[in-house]
Structure formats: C-alpha cells, structure tokens
Amino acid sequence: MSNRAVLEVIALDAGDAVAARSGGADRLELVTDIAADGLTPSRETFARIRAAVDIPLRTMLRLADGFSAGTPGDVEALLEAAAGLRAEGAEEFVLGFLDDSGGPDVATLERILAEVPGCRWTFHRAIDRTADRDALRKQLADLPGLDTYLTAGSAEGVDDGLDTLVAEAGRKGEPGYEPCLLVGGGLRLDHLPALLAAGIDAVHIGGAARPGGWTGPVSADAVREWRRAIDA
C-alpha cells in the first residue's frame, strides 16, 4: 500500500464490506447494533465478512452502550467474545473502557488484551469522554498492540474537537502520542483540508457512507467520494 491516508469504514455485514472495499476503503470496523454506537458482532458475521473481502478488519469488543465495561459478569462475557473472535481468525480489534473516575479502565483492558495476544487495536471514542485526554494516553502508552486512537477531539464531534485534533497531531512522537489519530465522529468532507494539513493520516466514516441512513447499506459511490477527497 502507498503512504496515502487510511480510510476506515464501518461495516455491519458482508454486503457493506464489499461495497466499502470497492469504493476504496483501506480497512473496516466491524460492529453490530449501531443504535448503541456499535457493539460486538457475532463470530458468524465476522467469518462472512472475512470471506468476502481481503482488507484489514478491526472488530469491536463492546457488549453494551456506554463506556463502562460493566459488571464482573459483563467483563467475563467480553473475554469470552474476544477469545471466540480470535479463534475465528480476528487479528485486529477496537475497544476502550473508562472507570468510575473517568480514567481508563486499565485492568479490564489488560484482561481483554491477554485473550488476544499479538493483536493490534484501536482505543475508541472513550478518549472523548475521559476526564483527562493527556493522562489517559500516558496511562495506556505501554499496553501491547495499541496503535490507534479513534477520536473526534470532543464528545460533541469533530466540529467541536477540531482544534484539539490539530494540537494532538502536532505532538506526534511524544510519549503517549505515538499511536495513529483516526478521526471520526460527526466528520464531514469539509473538515478534511484542515485535518490533512495538520498531518492527520487516517479517517473513519459510518453514516457518511450510507446515503439512505443506517437502515440502508454502505454505498460504494459514497465511499469513493471520500477516497477522492482524501487523496486529493
């Protein structure tokens, strides 16, 4: 692959995956239940999507809406889901949980990562809800496999978080700032020039790839429009 910016698209099923791939997506985020902001898909769904496309897949590990890992029983269910997906062939994941104080739930993250050793992963938009973004990054810096933060810069979306994203992009390489910034959450095409100029080289779209809304499929043409805008 060239050093062009990465375009990641949310896929709910194999049809979405094929359309996103044909439109120029570099990677897919696999989720179910978008009404809850994306939860863990089944092993069967993962297997169907894996058979349908040859691009990297990042699979969500999240069983309930919100940014808490939940009860001890919920955590056990997460561990079981992670192990099952790994056994199915999943190699990349998306996860992220906060504790009651608004900091990262490092203990739960470490337990889940132990189920998927050697896998790369994205810490998702829980970073936009944390009490202290900089502290969170430094607390997570030594976790194995963390190579990406999915963030809008703000819980309110990219409109509100643009300055934060540009500032964090300028800290690339500092301790805690080595992972890629993957920008998503209310992202629009008109945000791209400022983000790309700041050195951000990965974007994430969900609803923007679905002209008919979340009840409709991914449109290869919509993905292609983003691909052209990023590459331009």
PAROLUM-684348 format. One record per residue: residue number from 0; residue in one letter; chain; x, y, z of N, C-alpha, C in turn. Coordinates in steps of 0.1 Angstrom, whole numbers, plus 5000, padded with zeros to 4 digits. Last residue first. Layout:
<nodes>
<node NUM, A, A, <X, Y, Z>, <X, Y, Z>, <X, Y, Z>>
...
</nodes>
This chain:
<nodes>
<node 231, A, A, <4930, 5137, 4972>, <4932, 5150, 4965>, <4940, 5160, 4974>>
<node 230, D, A, <4925, 5116, 4989>, <4937, 5115, 4980>, <4940, 5128, 4973>>
<node 229, I, A, <4901, 5125, 5001>, <4913, 5123, 5009>, <4925, 5123, 5000>>
<node 228, A, A, <4884, 5126, 4979>, <4886, 5138, 4987>, <4899, 5137, 4995>>
<node 227, R, A, <4883, 5100, 4970>, <4889, 5110, 4961>, <4892, 5122, 4969>>
<node 226, R, A, <4872, 5088, 4993>, <4885, 5083, 4988>, <4891, 5094, 4980>>
<node 225, W, A, <4847, 5100, 4993>, <4856, 5102, 5004>, <4871, 5099, 5000>>
<node 224, E, A, <4836, 5089, 4970>, <4837, 5103, 4971>, <4847, 5107, 4982>>
<node 223, R, A, <4837, 5062, 4976>, <4846, 5066, 4966>, <4847, 5082, 4966>>
<node 222, V, A, <4816, 5060, 4995>, <4830, 5058, 4999>, <4840, 5063, 4989>>
<node 221, A, A, <4795, 5066, 4977>, <4798, 5075, 4988>, <4812, 5073, 4993>>
<node 220, D, A, <4797, 5043, 4960>, <4799, 5057, 4954>, <4802, 5067, 4966>>
<node 219, A, A, <4791, 5022, 4977>, <4804, 5023, 4971>, <4807, 5037, 4966>>
<node 218, S, A, <4772, 5026, 5006>, <4773, 5029, 4992>, <4787, 5030, 4987>>
<node 217, V, A, <4760, 5004, 5030>, <4771, 5012, 5025>, <4770, 5014, 5010>>
<node 216, P, A, <4723, 5003, 5032>, <4736, 4997, 5031>, <4747, 5008, 5028>>
<node 215, G, A, <4700, 5017, 5057>, <4704, 5013, 5043>, <4719, 5008, 5043>>
<node 214, T, A, <4697, 5025, 5082>, <4689, 5014, 5078>, <4692, 5009, 5064>>
<node 213, W, A, <4712, 5047, 5084>, <4718, 5035, 5090>, <4709, 5023, 5086>>
<node 212, G, A, <4709, 5065, 5052>, <4708, 5063, 5066>, <4713, 5050, 5071>>
<node 211, G, A, <4714, 5065, 5025>, <4700, 5062, 5029>, <4698, 5061, 5044>>
<node 210, P, A, <4741, 5069, 5023>, <4732, 5080, 5019>, <4717, 5078, 5024>>
<node 209, R, A, <4766, 5060, 5041>, <4752, 5054, 5039>, <4742, 5065, 5036>>
<node 208, A, A, <4789, 5070, 5048>, <4790, 5060, 5038>, <4776, 5055, 5034>>
<node 207, A, A, <4783, 5086, 5070>, <4786, 5093, 5058>, <4787, 5083, 5046>>
<node 206, G, A, <4780, 5068, 5091>, <4768, 5073, 5084>, <4771, 5080, 5071>>
<node 205, G, A, <4810, 5064, 5091>, <4800, 5054, 5093>, <4788, 5059, 5085>>
<node 204, I, A, <4846, 5067, 5088>, <4832, 5071, 5085>, <4822, 5060, 5087>>
<node 203, H, A, <4877, 5080, 5096>, <4867, 5069, 5099>, <4854, 5074, 5096>>
<node 202, V, A, <4911, 5085, 5086>, <4898, 5090, 5089>, <4888, 5078, 5089>>
<node 201, A, A, <4945, 5094, 5089>, <4935, 5083, 5090>, <4922, 5089, 5093>>
<node 200, D, A, <4964, 5114, 5092>, <4965, 5105, 5081>, <4956, 5093, 5081>>
<node 199, I, A, <4972, 5147, 5100>, <4964, 5135, 5103>, <4962, 5127, 5091>>
<node 198, G, A, <4985, 5170, 5093>, <4993, 5157, 5094>, <4985, 5145, 5098>>
<node 197, A, A, <4972, 5192, 5090>, <4978, 5191, 5103>, <4986, 5178, 5104>>
<node 196, A, A, <4960, 5188, 5065>, <4971, 5198, 5066>, <4979, 5197, 5079>>
<node 195, L, A, <4940, 5171, 5072>, <4951, 5166, 5064>, <4963, 5175, 5065>>
<node 194, L, A, <4924, 5189, 5086>, <4929, 5177, 5093>, <4941, 5172, 5085>>
<node 193, A, A, <4917, 5208, 5067>, <4924, 5212, 5080>, <4930, 5200, 5086>>
<node 192, P, A, <4904, 5192, 5047>, <4916, 5200, 5044>, <4924, 5204, 5057>>
<node 191, L, A, <4881, 5178, 5061>, <4894, 5171, 5056>, <4906, 5181, 5054>>
<node 190, H, A, <4858, 5191, 5067>, <4868, 5190, 5077>, <4882, 5186, 5072>>
<node 189, D, A, <4841, 5186, 5045>, <4848, 5200, 5046>, <4857, 5201, 5058>>
<node 188, L, A, <4832, 5160, 5049>, <4842, 5163, 5039>, <4849, 5176, 5041>>
<node 187, R, A, <4829, 5155, 5085>, <4824, 5158, 5072>, <4835, 5161, 5062>>
<node 186, L, A, <4823, 5136, 5114>, <4832, 5140, 5104>, <4825, 5143, 5091>>
<node 185, G, A, <4810, 5126, 5136>, <4805, 5138, 5130>, <4814, 5144, 5120>>
<node 184, G, A, <4835, 5107, 5139>, <4825, 5112, 5149>, <4820, 5126, 5144>>
<node 183, G, A, <4871, 5104, 5136>, <4857, 5100, 5132>, <4848, 5105, 5143>>
<node 182, V, A, <4904, 5099, 5128>, <4894, 5109, 5131>, <4880, 5104, 5127>>
<node 181, L, A, <4930, 5084, 5143>, <4919, 5081, 5134>, <4907, 5089, 5137>>
<node 180, L, A, <4963, 5089, 5149>, <4950, 5095, 5152>, <4940, 5092, 5140>>
<node 179, C, A, <4985, 5062, 5160>, <4978, 5070, 5149>, <4965, 5077, 5154>>
<node 178, P, A, <5006, 5065, 5189>, <4996, 5059, 5180>, <4989, 5068, 5170>>
<node 177, E, A, <5023, 5084, 5202>, <5028, 5076, 5191>, <5017, 5070, 5182>>
<node 176, Y, A, <5018, 5097, 5225>, <5012, 5103, 5212>, <5018, 5095, 5200>>
<node 175, G, A, <5031, 5087, 5246>, <5017, 5086, 5246>, <5010, 5091, 5233>>
<node 174, P, A, <5058, 5109, 5241>, <5053, 5098, 5249>, <5037, 5098, 5250>>
<node 173, E, A, <5056, 5122, 5207>, <5058, 5124, 5222>, <5053, 5111, 5229>>
<node 172, G, A, <5047, 5115, 5182>, <5060, 5110, 5186>, <5063, 5113, 5201>>
<node 171, K, A, <5027, 5144, 5177>, <5031, 5130, 5172>, <5045, 5127, 5176>>
<node 170, R, A, <5017, 5168, 5183>, <5025, 5162, 5194>, <5030, 5147, 5190>>
<node 169, G, A, <5001, 5176, 5163>, <5013, 5183, 5164>, <5023, 5177, 5175>>
<node 168, A, A, <4978, 5162, 5169>, <4986, 5158, 5157>, <5000, 5164, 5158>>
<node 167, E, A, <4968, 5178, 5190>, <4974, 5164, 5193>, <4982, 5159, 5181>>
<node 166, A, A, <4960, 5200, 5175>, <4970, 5202, 5186>, <4976, 5188, 5188>>
<node 165, V, A, <4940, 5189, 5159>, <4952, 5196, 5153>, <4963, 5197, 5163>>
<node 164, L, A, <4922, 5181, 5179>, <4928, 5171, 5170>, <4940, 5177, 5163>>
<node 163, T, A, <4915, 5205, 5191>, <4921, 5195, 5199>, <4928, 5185, 5190>>
<node 162, D, A, <4902, 5218, 5169>, <4914, 5224, 5175>, <4922, 5214, 5183>>
<node 161, L, A, <4879, 5200, 5166>, <4889, 5202, 5155>, <4902, 5207, 5161>>
<node 160, G, A, <4857, 5195, 5182>, <4871, 5189, 5186>, <4882, 5192, 5177>>
<node 159, D, A, <4834, 5204, 5172>, <4838, 5210, 5185>, <4853, 5206, 5188>>
<node 158, D, A, <4833, 5190, 5148>, <4832, 5204, 5148>, <4837, 5211, 5161>>
<node 157, V, A, <4835, 5163, 5157>, <4847, 5170, 5151>, <4845, 5185, 5150>>
<node 156, G, A, <4818, 5159, 5189>, <4820, 5156, 5175>, <4832, 5165, 5169>>
<node 155, E, A, <4814, 5159, 5216>, <4803, 5166, 5207>, <4806, 5164, 5192>>
<node 154, A, A, <4836, 5150, 5228>, <4824, 5141, 5229>, <4813, 5147, 5219>>
<node 153, S, A, <4864, 5156, 5207>, <4854, 5161, 5217>, <4843, 5151, 5217>>
<node 152, G, A, <4880, 5144, 5189>, <4886, 5155, 5197>, <4877, 5160, 5207>>
<node 151, A, A, <4871, 5121, 5179>, <4866, 5133, 5173>, <4872, 5146, 5179>>
<node 150, T, A, <4890, 5091, 5175>, <4886, 5103, 5183>, <4880, 5114, 5174>>
<node 149, L, A, <4907, 5063, 5180>, <4896, 5068, 5172>, <4890, 5079, 5180>>
<node 148, Y, A, <4941, 5057, 5180>, <4930, 5063, 5188>, <4919, 5068, 5178>>
<node 147, T, A, <4963, 5029, 5176>, <4954, 5039, 5170>, <4944, 5044, 5181>>
<node 146, D, A, <4978, 5008, 5186>, <4984, 5016, 5175>, <4975, 5027, 5170>>
<node 145, L, A, <4985, 4986, 5210>, <4977, 4998, 5208>, <4984, 5007, 5198>>
<node 144, G, A, <5001, 4964, 5216>, <4993, 4964, 5204>, <4985, 4977, 5201>>
<node 143, P, A, <5002, 4966, 5251>, <5007, 4959, 5239>, <4997, 4961, 5228>>
<node 142, L, A, <5006, 4996, 5269>, <4997, 4985, 5266>, <5001, 4979, 5252>>
<node 141, D, A, <5019, 5019, 5274>, <5027, 5007, 5274>, <5018, 4994, 5272>>
<node 140, A, A, <5001, 5040, 5274>, <5012, 5040, 5264>, <5019, 5027, 5263>>
<node 139, L, A, <4980, 5045, 5290>, <4978, 5034, 5281>, <4991, 5032, 5272>>
<node 138, Q, A, <4988, 5068, 5304>, <4984, 5055, 5312>, <4984, 5043, 5303>>
<node 137, K, A, <4990, 5086, 5284>, <5002, 5082, 5291>, <5000, 5069, 5299>>
<node 136, R, A, <4963, 5089, 5277>, <4973, 5085, 5267>, <4986, 5079, 5274>>
<node 135, L, A, <4952, 5099, 5301>, <4948, 5086, 5295>, <4958, 5081, 5286>>
<node 134, A, A, <4964, 5124, 5302>, <4967, 5114, 5313>, <4963, 5100, 5308>>
<node 133, D, A, <4953, 5137, 5280>, <4967, 5135, 5281>, <4971, 5124, 5291>>
<node 132, R, A, <4925, 5137, 5287>, <4930, 5130, 5275>, <4945, 5127, 5276>>
<node 131, D, A, <4907, 5133, 5314>, <4920, 5139, 5311>, <4926, 5132, 5299>>
<node 130, A, A, <4882, 5121, 5316>, <4884, 5133, 5324>, <4897, 5141, 5319>>
<node 129, T, A, <4868, 5110, 5284>, <4877, 5108, 5296>, <4879, 5122, 5303>>
<node 128, R, A, <4855, 5110, 5261>, <4847, 5111, 5273>, <4855, 5111, 5286>>
<node 127, D, A, <4872, 5105, 5241>, <4865, 5118, 5240>, <4856, 5120, 5252>>
<node 126, I, A, <4880, 5079, 5246>, <4890, 5090, 5248>, <4883, 5104, 5248>>
<node 125, A, A, <4860, 5064, 5236>, <4860, 5066, 5251>, <4870, 5077, 5254>>
<node 124, R, A, <4863, 5059, 5209>, <4860, 5072, 5213>, <4857, 5074, 5228>>
<node 123, H, A, <4889, 5033, 5212>, <4879, 5041, 5205>, <4875, 5054, 5213>>
<node 122, F, A, <4920, 5022, 5204>, <4912, 5027, 5216>, <4902, 5036, 5211>>
<node 121, T, A, <4926, 4995, 5183>, <4922, 5009, 5184>, <4915, 5011, 5197>>
<node 120, W, A, <4952, 4971, 5180>, <4939, 4975, 5184>, <4938, 4990, 5184>>
<node 119, R, A, <4968, 4939, 5171>, <4968, 4954, 5171>, <4953, 4959, 5174>>
<node 118, C, A, <4978, 4910, 5189>, <4968, 4917, 5180>, <4970, 4932, 5182>>
<node 117, G, A, <4992, 4896, 5208>, <4998, 4899, 5195>, <4990, 4907, 5185>>
<node 116, P, A, <4965, 4880, 5224>, <4979, 4884, 5223>, <4984, 4886, 5209>>
<node 115, V, A, <4938, 4882, 5234>, <4941, 4884, 5220>, <4956, 4888, 5219>>
<node 114, E, A, <4936, 4880, 5261>, <4928, 4870, 5253>, <4932, 4871, 5239>>
<node 113, A, A, <4949, 4901, 5271>, <4955, 4888, 5273>, <4948, 4877, 5265>>
<node 112, L, A, <4931, 4922, 5265>, <4943, 4920, 5256>, <4950, 4907, 5259>>
<node 111, I, A, <4914, 4918, 5287>, <4909, 4915, 5273>, <4921, 4913, 5264>>
<node 110, R, A, <4931, 4926, 5308>, <4925, 4912, 5308>, <4920, 4909, 5294>>
<node 109, E, A, <4937, 4952, 5301>, <4948, 4942, 5302>, <4942, 4928, 5302>>
<node 108, L, A, <4911, 4964, 5304>, <4919, 4964, 5291>, <4929, 4953, 5291>>
<node 107, T, A, <4907, 4961, 5331>, <4899, 4954, 5322>, <4905, 4953, 5308>>
<node 106, A, A, <4928, 4978, 5341>, <4927, 4964, 5345>, <4919, 4956, 5335>>
<node 105, V, A, <4922, 5004, 5330>, <4934, 4996, 5326>, <4933, 4982, 5329>>
<node 104, D, A, <4900, 5023, 5321>, <4899, 5010, 5329>, <4910, 5001, 5325>>
<node 103, P, A, <4910, 5057, 5322>, <4910, 5044, 5315>, <4909, 5032, 5325>>
<node 102, G, A, <4888, 5079, 5341>, <4901, 5075, 5336>, <4900, 5061, 5329>>
<node 101, G, A, <4864, 5083, 5354>, <4866, 5089, 5341>, <4879, 5087, 5335>>
<node 100, S, A, <4860, 5070, 5377>, <4866, 5083, 5378>, <4868, 5090, 5365>>
<node 99, D, A, <4851, 5045, 5370>, <4841, 5054, 5376>, <4847, 5068, 5377>>
<node 98, D, A, <4868, 5040, 5338>, <4864, 5036, 5352>, <4855, 5047, 5357>>
<node 97, L, A, <4862, 5031, 5304>, <4866, 5041, 5314>, <4861, 5036, 5328>>
<node 96, F, A, <4875, 5013, 5276>, <4866, 5014, 5287>, <4871, 5024, 5297>>
<node 95, G, A, <4878, 5000, 5244>, <4881, 5011, 5253>, <4871, 5013, 5263>>
<node 94, L, A, <4884, 4987, 5211>, <4879, 4986, 5225>, <4883, 4998, 5232>>
<node 93, V, A, <4888, 4967, 5183>, <4885, 4981, 5187>, <4879, 4979, 5201>>
<node 92, F, A, <4914, 4947, 5167>, <4902, 4949, 5175>, <4900, 4964, 5178>>
<node 91, E, A, <4926, 4920, 5146>, <4927, 4935, 5150>, <4913, 4938, 5157>>
<node 90, E, A, <4922, 4894, 5139>, <4936, 4898, 5142>, <4937, 4913, 5147>>
<node 89, A, A, <4901, 4866, 5139>, <4902, 4881, 5140>, <4916, 4884, 5145>>
<node 88, G, A, <4897, 4839, 5138>, <4907, 4845, 5129>, <4908, 4860, 5130>>
<node 87, E, A, <4882, 4826, 5156>, <4876, 4827, 5143>, <4886, 4833, 5133>>
<node 86, A, A, <4897, 4831, 5179>, <4897, 4817, 5174>, <4891, 4817, 5159>>
<node 85, R, A, <4889, 4858, 5182>, <4903, 4855, 5179>, <4904, 4841, 5173>>
<node 84, L, A, <4863, 4854, 5189>, <4866, 4861, 5176>, <4880, 4858, 5172>>
<node 83, G, A, <4866, 4841, 5214>, <4859, 4834, 5202>, <4862, 4841, 5189>>
<node 82, A, A, <4879, 4860, 5229>, <4886, 4847, 5226>, <4879, 4840, 5214>>
<node 81, A, A, <4859, 4880, 5230>, <4873, 4882, 5224>, <4880, 4869, 5220>>
<node 80, A, A, <4839, 4867, 5243>, <4837, 4871, 5230>, <4850, 4874, 5223>>
<node 79, E, A, <4851, 4862, 5268>, <4846, 4851, 5260>, <4845, 4855, 5245>>
<node 78, L, A, <4854, 4888, 5277>, <4866, 4880, 5275>, <4863, 4868, 5266>>
<node 77, L, A, <4827, 4896, 5278>, <4837, 4903, 5269>, <4849, 4894, 5266>>
<node 76, A, A, <4819, 4880, 5299>, <4813, 4878, 5286>, <4821, 4885, 5275>>
<node 75, E, A, <4834, 4891, 5320>, <4836, 4877, 5316>, <4831, 4874, 5302>>
<node 74, V, A, <4823, 4916, 5321>, <4837, 4915, 5317>, <4840, 4901, 5313>>
<node 73, D, A, <4797, 4909, 5330>, <4799, 4916, 5317>, <4813, 4914, 5312>>
<node 72, G, A, <4804, 4900, 5356>, <4798, 4891, 5346>, <4799, 4896, 5332>>
<node 71, P, A, <4813, 4924, 5368>, <4822, 4913, 5366>, <4817, 4903, 5355>>
<node 70, T, A, <4796, 4950, 5348>, <4797, 4941, 5360>, <4808, 4931, 5357>>
<node 69, G, A, <4812, 4974, 5326>, <4801, 4968, 5333>, <4804, 4960, 5345>>
<node 68, A, A, <4829, 4990, 5313>, <4830, 4976, 5309>, <4819, 4968, 5316>>
<node 67, S, A, <4816, 5021, 5301>, <4820, 5012, 5312>, <4820, 4998, 5307>>
<node 66, F, A, <4805, 5036, 5281>, <4819, 5034, 5281>, <4825, 5027, 5293>>
<node 65, G, A, <4776, 5027, 5261>, <4783, 5035, 5271>, <4798, 5031, 5271>>
<node 64, D, A, <4759, 4996, 5254>, <4761, 5010, 5252>, <4768, 5017, 5264>>
<node 63, A, A, <4777, 4965, 5255>, <4766, 4974, 5259>, <4770, 4988, 5256>>
<node 62, L, A, <4800, 4952, 5246>, <4787, 4944, 5247>, <4775, 4953, 5251>>
<node 61, R, A, <4827, 4953, 5226>, <4819, 4961, 5234>, <4805, 4955, 5234>>
<node 60, L, A, <4850, 4952, 5204>, <4848, 4945, 5216>, <4840, 4954, 5226>>
<node 59, M, A, <4849, 4953, 5168>, <4845, 4959, 5181>, <4844, 4949, 5192>>
<node 58, T, A, <4876, 4946, 5147>, <4863, 4941, 5152>, <4861, 4947, 5166>>
<node 57, R, A, <4889, 4955, 5117>, <4890, 4957, 5131>, <4876, 4955, 5138>>
<node 56, L, A, <4904, 4940, 5089>, <4892, 4942, 5097>, <4895, 4945, 5111>>
<node 55, P, A, <4921, 4947, 5058>, <4921, 4945, 5073>, <4907, 4948, 5079>>
<node 54, I, A, <4907, 4930, 5028>, <4913, 4942, 5035>, <4913, 4939, 5050>>
<node 53, D, A, <4893, 4912, 5014>, <4907, 4908, 5017>, <4914, 4920, 5024>>
<node 52, V, A, <4860, 4899, 5018>, <4869, 4909, 5015>, <4883, 4906, 5020>>
<node 51, A, A, <4845, 4876, 5025>, <4840, 4884, 5014>, <4851, 4894, 5009>>
<node 50, A, A, <4854, 4863, 5047>, <4854, 4856, 5035>, <4851, 4864, 5023>>
<node 49, R, A, <4850, 4882, 5066>, <4864, 4879, 5063>, <4864, 4871, 5050>>
<node 48, I, A, <4822, 4882, 5067>, <4829, 4894, 5062>, <4843, 4891, 5058>>
<node 47, R, A, <4817, 4857, 5078>, <4812, 4860, 5065>, <4819, 4872, 5059>>
<node 46, A, A, <4831, 4859, 5103>, <4835, 4849, 5093>, <4830, 4852, 5079>>
<node 45, F, A, <4815, 4879, 5115>, <4829, 4881, 5113>, <4834, 4872, 5101>>
<node 44, T, A, <4791, 4865, 5117>, <4792, 4877, 5109>, <4807, 4880, 5106>>
<node 43, E, A, <4799, 4845, 5135>, <4794, 4841, 5122>, <4795, 4853, 5112>>
<node 42, R, A, <4806, 4858, 5158>, <4816, 4851, 5151>, <4812, 4848, 5137>>
<node 41, S, A, <4788, 4890, 5158>, <4789, 4876, 5161>, <4801, 4870, 5154>>
<node 40, P, A, <4801, 4922, 5169>, <4794, 4913, 5160>, <4796, 4898, 5164>>
<node 39, T, A, <4797, 4944, 5197>, <4805, 4932, 5191>, <4796, 4924, 5182>>
<node 38, L, A, <4783, 4976, 5187>, <4786, 4965, 5197>, <4793, 4954, 5189>>
<node 37, G, A, <4775, 5008, 5182>, <4784, 4998, 5178>, <4788, 4988, 5188>>
<node 36, D, A, <4757, 5026, 5193>, <4770, 5031, 5189>, <4780, 5020, 5186>>
<node 35, A, A, <4733, 5014, 5195>, <4740, 5015, 5207>, <4755, 5019, 5204>>
<node 34, A, A, <4725, 5014, 5169>, <4717, 5022, 5178>, <4724, 5024, 5191>>
<node 33, I, A, <4741, 4995, 5157>, <4746, 5009, 5156>, <4738, 5018, 5165>>
<node 32, D, A, <4745, 4965, 5159>, <4737, 4974, 5168>, <4742, 4988, 5168>>
<node 31, T, A, <4779, 4956, 5153>, <4765, 4954, 5152>, <4758, 4964, 5161>>
<node 30, V, A, <4810, 4961, 5134>, <4801, 4963, 5146>, <4787, 4957, 5143>>
<node 29, L, A, <4842, 4965, 5122>, <4830, 4956, 5122>, <4823, 4958, 5135>>
<node 28, E, A, <4858, 4987, 5102>, <4854, 4985, 5116>, <4841, 4977, 5116>>
<node 27, L, A, <4881, 4981, 5075>, <4867, 4981, 5080>, <4867, 4980, 5095>>
<node 26, R, A, <4903, 4998, 5053>, <4901, 4989, 5065>, <4887, 4991, 5069>>
<node 25, D, A, <4903, 5013, 5030>, <4915, 5005, 5034>, <4913, 4995, 5045>>
<node 24, A, A, <4879, 5018, 5005>, <4882, 5017, 5019>, <4895, 5008, 5021>>
<node 23, G, A, <4870, 5019, 4978>, <4884, 5024, 4982>, <4887, 5024, 4996>>
<node 22, G, A, <4847, 5008, 4970>, <4848, 5023, 4970>, <4861, 5028, 4974>>
<node 21, S, A, <4851, 4982, 4975>, <4851, 4986, 4961>, <4851, 5001, 4959>>
<node 20, R, A, <4849, 4982, 5003>, <4861, 4978, 4996>, <4862, 4983, 4982>>
<node 19, A, A, <4822, 4989, 5006>, <4832, 4997, 5011>, <4846, 4995, 5005>>
<node 18, A, A, <4810, 4966, 4994>, <4808, 4980, 4988>, <4819, 4989, 4993>>
<node 17, V, A, <4818, 4946, 5011>, <4822, 4945, 4996>, <4820, 4959, 4990>>
<node 16, A, A, <4807, 4954, 5035>, <4822, 4952, 5034>, <4826, 4952, 5019>>
<node 15, D, A, <4780, 4953, 5031>, <4786, 4966, 5034>, <4801, 4965, 5031>>
<node 14, G, A, <4777, 4926, 5027>, <4774, 4935, 5017>, <4780, 4949, 5019>>
<node 13, A, A, <4784, 4915, 5052>, <4793, 4913, 5041>, <4790, 4922, 5029>>
<node 12, D, A, <4778, 4941, 5077>, <4776, 4928, 5071>, <4785, 4927, 5059>>
<node 11, L, A, <4785, 4965, 5087>, <4776, 4957, 5096>, <4775, 4943, 5090>>
<node 10, A, A, <4813, 4986, 5088>, <4806, 4976, 5081>, <4797, 4967, 5091>>
<node 9, I, A, <4828, 5018, 5086>, <4820, 5008, 5094>, <4812, 4999, 5085>>
<node 8, V, A, <4860, 5023, 5072>, <4845, 5024, 5070>, <4839, 5014, 5080>>
<node 7, E, A, <4889, 5042, 5069>, <4882, 5031, 5076>, <4867, 5034, 5075>>
<node 6, L, A, <4915, 5052, 5050>, <4901, 5054, 5051>, <4895, 5041, 5057>>
<node 5, V, A, <4947, 5066, 5055>, <4938, 5055, 5056>, <4924, 5059, 5057>>
<node 4, A, A, <4966, 5084, 5030>, <4958, 5084, 5043>, <4949, 5072, 5043>>
<node 3, R, A, <4993, 5068, 5014>, <4981, 5076, 5014>, <4974, 5075, 5027>>
<node 2, N, A, <5016, 5054, 5008>, <5015, 5061, 5021>, <5003, 5071, 5022>>
<node 1, S, A, <5004, 5023, 4993>, <5011, 5036, 4993>, <5010, 5042, 5007>>
<node 0, M, A, <5008, 4988, 5000>, <5000, 5000, 5000>, <5009, 5012, 5000>>
</nodes>
